[in-house]
């Protein structure tokens, strides 16, 4: 980490290790050939990262991403704020604001789909509940947080009031901060972003 921060980089991504199902590492862990991921060690490493950042020009703008102001990832920001996007090519995903579509990862199958005029491999339509839950999950992962006014405009006052009540009564005071209509997690709270978001989901 010290070596990386001495290099004049503009952006740094540091993701916690997640053994994806069917990956080689996942199978090795299942077969006891590799030690499982140690959550406490991951938390210690995350805190080491946060402690090193004040000595660099990088700023923390998403749970796992850091950048010099002006060099934040525009690509990923489209996912985080639900901007519609078009994906082209094998494995590509698209989102139109209400549904997602994805292409097959296999190149031969992708070409065969084109020959058969098949638009994509599969798709899913997001319900208003899905969109709300994703907005909470993705928003809390960024330092911009959640805009309660936007929640009210998009999903209704009941959802914005419920969300504010949840934060003021259920979330630790040092895990979040509120400035006008915006709620965002602190550095301490970001490590627990997914759990805090999950508890705010509606069914």
Secondary structure, DSSP 8 states (H G I E B T S, - for coil): -HHHHHS--SEEE-------TTSHHHHHHHTTSS----HHHHHHHHHHHHHHHTTSS-EEEETTEEE-TT-S-HHHHHHHTT--B---STT-EEE-SSEEEE--SSHHHHHHHHHTT---SEEEE--HHHHHHHHHHHHHTBTT-EEHHHHHHHH-HHHHHHHHHHHHHHS-GGGEEEETTEEEE-HHHHTTHHHHHHHH---
